[in-house]
Amino acid sequence: MFSITVRDHLMVAHSFRGAVFGPAQRLHGATFIVDATFRRAELDADNIVVDIGLATQELGAVVGELNYRNLDDEPAFAGINTSTEALAKVIADRLADRIEAGNFGESARELAGISVTLHESHIAWATYERTL
């Protein structure tokens, strides 16, 4: 399996519901490094997994929809704890929608999967992986 990874970053405010979150139940900020990895079994006709420039651009567009937002105020997240794991899934799903829409180019429709990792710090991160 071949893969490429592109990176961006994300800054949000949010709060959580549930005793398990302790003081994070109050509104707080979070900054994430976002890695999106694209996979395929065979390289395309250009001998690449996906155009790195397009992958970087599209990840930036998805992150831009969330960046500098209070996620508690976003209708898409009403009633949802926007945990690191949940946000990784949201970003992966939004990237998959863009792949399906053709934003990554026609050969990207042959990608096998995508994973998104959100790094909360140098010692903690979460990943969501999905097939395409």
Helices and strands as residue ranges (DSSP letters): E 2-14, G 19-25, E 28-40, H 52-64, E 69-70, G 71-73, G 75-77, H 84-100, G 106-110, E 113-119, E 125-131
